[in-house]
Amino acid sequence: MRARPSPADYMTVANGVCGFLALAVVAGLWLGDTNDGPGLDHDQLVAALWLYGIGMVFDVLDGPVARWRGSSGLGPVLDTICDTISFGLLPALLFVASTHGEASWRAPVLVAAAMYVALTMLRLARHAKFETDEQTAAQHAGRELVRAPFKGMPSPVGGNCVLAIVVLTPPPALAVAVVGVVALLLIADIPYPDNSAVGGAFVAGLLAASFLALAGVISLDIPSAAALIGLLPIAIVRVLASWGRSLRSVAPGGAWGDRR
């Protein structure tokens, strides 16, 4: 039987459409007469970020709408497709466009951007597979579906971090390093905090500050710095803690050290 899209599915698709439209803005830079210019200008960046922010709103709303109006079952697949566009391709292309004038860094930037896109797709595919497997197991066992846990940095968080780098424009070496770290954190085998009360309030405040910045009320640097400071250290600390636990488990006297 063909699944009929639900209102939540349209929210998810709207997220992907916003990502596509933002990509079209950036593509105008590369397809036009400015290929040898300094790269992304302020108006292009703001237009792309507006579409990215609207896509984020749709990404937040599709879950509540699905619980309110019901789901068609297309959600996990649509999420993977649309999140790849909005939170994978768009931040990566903006990152490349923003460093277009740094000729000596074009190759490292392209490598970091490609790495980010590839690992975003892997992270989304892994999450979608878990949801599919869990749904199948729940149906067979006649039990309630368990929500897929966040393993590694969620793709919207990764996208926010990359876009923060685009806005803040640190030296190319630092920018490439941060994007590379974000890419690796996407597939890190660590639990990532779900949208708890504190986390949800922070994300809501960050989104509100972003729209204020895009409207010209405050500097774009403010939400960008807040995104990096509030989102990136959480994943790094969790990775380091996970490594610490692994090292203790294999040390003499640890869980592995006790084995004969």
Contacts in CASP RR format, 6 or more apart in sequence:
PFRMAT RR
TARGET T0000
AUTHOR 0000-0000-0000
METHOD contacts of the structure
MODEL  1
MRARPSPADYMTVANGVCGFLALAVVAGLWLGDTNDGPGLDHDQLVAALW
LYGIGMVFDVLDGPVARWRGSSGLGPVLDTICDTISFGLLPALLFVASTH
GEASWRAPVLVAAAMYVALTMLRLARHAKFETDEQTAAQHAGRELVRAPF
KGMPSPVGGNCVLAIVVLTPPPALAVAVVGVVALLLIADIPYPDNSAVGG
AFVAGLLAASFLALAGVISLDIPSAAALIGLLPIAIVRVLASWGRSLRSV
APGGAWGDRR
3 72 0 8 1.000
3 73 0 8 1.000
3 74 0 8 1.000
4 72 0 8 1.000
5 13 0 8 1.000
5 72 0 8 1.000
5 74 0 8 1.000
6 65 0 8 1.000
6 66 0 8 1.000
6 69 0 8 1.000
6 70 0 8 1.000
6 71 0 8 1.000
6 72 0 8 1.000
6 73 0 8 1.000
6 74 0 8 1.000
7 65 0 8 1.000
7 66 0 8 1.000
7 69 0 8 1.000
7 70 0 8 1.000
8 62 0 8 1.000
8 63 0 8 1.000
8 65 0 8 1.000
8 66 0 8 1.000
8 69 0 8 1.000
8 70 0 8 1.000
8 71 0 8 1.000
8 72 0 8 1.000
8 75 0 8 1.000
9 62 0 8 1.000
9 71 0 8 1.000
9 72 0 8 1.000
9 74 0 8 1.000
9 75 0 8 1.000
9 78 0 8 1.000
11 58 0 8 1.000
11 59 0 8 1.000
11 61 0 8 1.000
11 62 0 8 1.000
11 63 0 8 1.000
11 65 0 8 1.000
12 58 0 8 1.000
12 59 0 8 1.000
12 62 0 8 1.000
12 75 0 8 1.000
12 78 0 8 1.000
12 79 0 8 1.000
12 82 0 8 1.000
13 78 0 8 1.000
13 82 0 8 1.000
14 55 0 8 1.000
14 58 0 8 1.000
15 55 0 8 1.000
15 56 0 8 1.000
15 58 0 8 1.000
15 59 0 8 1.000
15 62 0 8 1.000
15 82 0 8 1.000
15 83 0 8 1.000
15 86 0 8 1.000
16 55 0 8 1.000
16 58 0 8 1.000
16 81 0 8 1.000
16 82 0 8 1.000
16 83 0 8 1.000
16 85 0 8 1.000
16 86 0 8 1.000
18 51 0 8 1.000
18 52 0 8 1.000
18 53 0 8 1.000
18 54 0 8 1.000
18 55 0 8 1.000
18 58 0 8 1.000
18 86 0 8 1.000
19 51 0 8 1.000
19 52 0 8 1.000
19 55 0 8 1.000
19 82 0 8 1.000
19 85 0 8 1.000
19 86 0 8 1.000
19 89 0 8 1.000
19 90 0 8 1.000
20 85 0 8 1.000
21 51 0 8 1.000
22 47 0 8 1.000
22 48 0 8 1.000
22 49 0 8 1.000
22 51 0 8 1.000
22 52 0 8 1.000
22 86 0 8 1.000
22 90 0 8 1.000
23 85 0 8 1.000
23 89 0 8 1.000
23 90 0 8 1.000
23 93 0 8 1.000
25 44 0 8 1.000
25 47 0 8 1.000
25 48 0 8 1.000
25 51 0 8 1.000
26 40 0 8 1.000
26 44 0 8 1.000
26 48 0 8 1.000
26 90 0 8 1.000
26 93 0 8 1.000
26 94 0 8 1.000
26 97 0 8 1.000
29 39 0 8 1.000
29 40 0 8 1.000
29 41 0 8 1.000
29 44 0 8 1.000
29 97 0 8 1.000
29 100 0 8 1.000
30 97 0 8 1.000
35 100 0 8 1.000
37 100 0 8 1.000
37 101 0 8 1.000
38 100 0 8 1.000
38 101 0 8 1.000
39 97 0 8 1.000
39 98 0 8 1.000
39 99 0 8 1.000
39 100 0 8 1.000
39 101 0 8 1.000
40 94 0 8 1.000
40 97 0 8 1.000
40 98 0 8 1.000
40 100 0 8 1.000
40 166 0 8 1.000
44 97 0 8 1.000
45 94 0 8 1.000
45 98 0 8 1.000
45 166 0 8 1.000
45 167 0 8 1.000
46 214 0 8 1.000
46 220 0 8 1.000
48 90 0 8 1.000
48 94 0 8 1.000
49 163 0 8 1.000
49 167 0 8 1.000
49 210 0 8 1.000
49 214 0 8 1.000
49 220 0 8 1.000
50 214 0 8 1.000
52 86 0 8 1.000
52 90 0 8 1.000
52 91 0 8 1.000
52 163 0 8 1.000
53 207 0 8 1.000
53 210 0 8 1.000
53 211 0 8 1.000
53 214 0 8 1.000
55 86 0 8 1.000
56 86 0 8 1.000
56 156 0 8 1.000
56 207 0 8 1.000
57 207 0 8 1.000
59 82 0 8 1.000
59 83 0 8 1.000
59 86 0 8 1.000
59 156 0 8 1.000
60 203 0 8 1.000
60 207 0 8 1.000
62 75 0 8 1.000
62 79 0 8 1.000
66 75 0 8 1.000
76 128 0 8 1.000
76 131 0 8 1.000
76 132 0 8 1.000
77 128 0 8 1.000
79 124 0 8 1.000
79 128 0 8 1.000
80 124 0 8 1.000
80 125 0 8 1.000
80 127 0 8 1.000
80 128 0 8 1.000
83 120 0 8 1.000
83 124 0 8 1.000
83 155 0 8 1.000
83 156 0 8 1.000
84 120 0 8 1.000
84 121 0 8 1.000
84 124 0 8 1.000
84 155 0 8 1.000
87 120 0 8 1.000
87 155 0 8 1.000
87 156 0 8 1.000
87 158 0 8 1.000
87 159 0 8 1.000
88 116 0 8 1.000
88 117 0 8 1.000
88 120 0 8 1.000
88 121 0 8 1.000
88 155 0 8 1.000
88 159 0 8 1.000
89 117 0 8 1.000
91 116 0 8 1.000
91 158 0 8 1.000
91 159 0 8 1.000
91 162 0 8 1.000
91 163 0 8 1.000
91 166 0 8 1.000
92 113 0 8 1.000
92 114 0 8 1.000
92 116 0 8 1.000
92 117 0 8 1.000
92 120 0 8 1.000
92 162 0 8 1.000
93 113 0 8 1.000
94 162 0 8 1.000
94 163 0 8 1.000
94 166 0 8 1.000
95 109 0 8 1.000
95 112 0 8 1.000
95 113 0 8 1.000
95 116 0 8 1.000
95 162 0 8 1.000
95 165 0 8 1.000
95 166 0 8 1.000
95 175 0 8 1.000
95 179 0 8 1.000
96 109 0 8 1.000
96 110 0 8 1.000
96 113 0 8 1.000
98 166 0 8 1.000
98 169 0 8 1.000
99 105 0 8 1.000
99 106 0 8 1.000
99 109 0 8 1.000
99 172 0 8 1.000
99 175 0 8 1.000
100 106 0 8 1.000
102 109 0 8 1.000
102 172 0 8 1.000
105 172 0 8 1.000
105 173 0 8 1.000
105 176 0 8 1.000
108 172 0 8 1.000
108 176 0 8 1.000
109 172 0 8 1.000
109 175 0 8 1.000
109 176 0 8 1.000
111 176 0 8 1.000
112 176 0 8 1.000
112 179 0 8 1.000
112 180 0 8 1.000
112 183 0 8 1.000
113 179 0 8 1.000
115 179 0 8 1.000
115 180 0 8 1.000
115 183 0 8 1.000
116 162 0 8 1.000
116 179 0 8 1.000
116 180 0 8 1.000
116 182 0 8 1.000
116 183 0 8 1.000
116 186 0 8 1.000
118 183 0 8 1.000
119 183 0 8 1.000
119 184 0 8 1.000
119 186 0 8 1.000
119 187 0 8 1.000
120 155 0 8 1.000
120 158 0 8 1.000
120 183 0 8 1.000
120 186 0 8 1.000
122 186 0 8 1.000
122 187 0 8 1.000
123 152 0 8 1.000
123 153 0 8 1.000
123 155 0 8 1.000
123 186 0 8 1.000
123 187 0 8 1.000
124 155 0 8 1.000
126 151 0 8 1.000
126 187 0 8 1.000
127 148 0 8 1.000
127 150 0 8 1.000
127 151 0 8 1.000
130 148 0 8 1.000
130 149 0 8 1.000
130 151 0 8 1.000
131 148 0 8 1.000
134 145 0 8 1.000
134 146 0 8 1.000
134 148 0 8 1.000
135 145 0 8 1.000
138 144 0 8 1.000
138 145 0 8 1.000
138 146 0 8 1.000
149 191 0 8 1.000
149 194 0 8 1.000
150 191 0 8 1.000
150 192 0 8 1.000
150 193 0 8 1.000
150 194 0 8 1.000
151 188 0 8 1.000
151 189 0 8 1.000
151 190 0 8 1.000
151 191 0 8 1.000
151 192 0 8 1.000
152 185 0 8 1.000
152 186 0 8 1.000
152 187 0 8 1.000
152 188 0 8 1.000
152 189 0 8 1.000
152 190 0 8 1.000
152 191 0 8 1.000
152 192 0 8 1.000
152 235 0 8 1.000
153 161 0 8 1.000
153 182 0 8 1.000
153 185 0 8 1.000
153 186 0 8 1.000
153 188 0 8 1.000
153 192 0 8 1.000
153 235 0 8 1.000
154 192 0 8 1.000
155 186 0 8 1.000
157 192 0 8 1.000
157 231 0 8 1.000
157 235 0 8 1.000
158 182 0 8 1.000
158 185 0 8 1.000
158 186 0 8 1.000
158 231 0 8 1.000
159 182 0 8 1.000
160 206 0 8 1.000
160 227 0 8 1.000
160 231 0 8 1.000
161 178 0 8 1.000
161 182 0 8 1.000
161 227 0 8 1.000
161 228 0 8 1.000
161 231 0 8 1.000
161 232 0 8 1.000
162 179 0 8 1.000
162 182 0 8 1.000
163 224 0 8 1.000
163 227 0 8 1.000
164 223 0 8 1.000
164 224 0 8 1.000
164 225 0 8 1.000
164 227 0 8 1.000
164 228 0 8 1.000
165 175 0 8 1.000
165 178 0 8 1.000
165 179 0 8 1.000
165 228 0 8 1.000
167 220 0 8 1.000
167 221 0 8 1.000
167 224 0 8 1.000
168 221 0 8 1.000
168 224 0 8 1.000
168 225 0 8 1.000
168 228 0 8 1.000
169 175 0 8 1.000
170 178 0 8 1.000
178 228 0 8 1.000
178 232 0 8 1.000
181 232 0 8 1.000
181 236 0 8 1.000
182 232 0 8 1.000
185 232 0 8 1.000
185 235 0 8 1.000
185 236 0 8 1.000
185 239 0 8 1.000
188 235 0 8 1.000
188 238 0 8 1.000
188 239 0 8 1.000
188 242 0 8 1.000
189 242 0 8 1.000
190 235 0 8 1.000
190 238 0 8 1.000
190 239 0 8 1.000
190 242 0 8 1.000
191 238 0 8 1.000
192 234 0 8 1.000
192 235 0 8 1.000
192 238 0 8 1.000
193 199 0 8 1.000
193 234 0 8 1.000
195 203 0 8 1.000
202 230 0 8 1.000
206 223 0 8 1.000
206 226 0 8 1.000
206 227 0 8 1.000
209 218 0 8 1.000
209 222 0 8 1.000
209 223 0 8 1.000
209 226 0 8 1.000
210 223 0 8 1.000
212 218 0 8 1.000
212 223 0 8 1.000
213 219 0 8 1.000
213 220 0 8 1.000
213 222 0 8 1.000
213 223 0 8 1.000
214 220 0 8 1.000
248 254 0 8 1.000
249 255 0 8 1.000
249 256 0 8 1.000
250 256 0 8 1.000
250 257 0 8 1.000
251 257 0 8 1.000
END
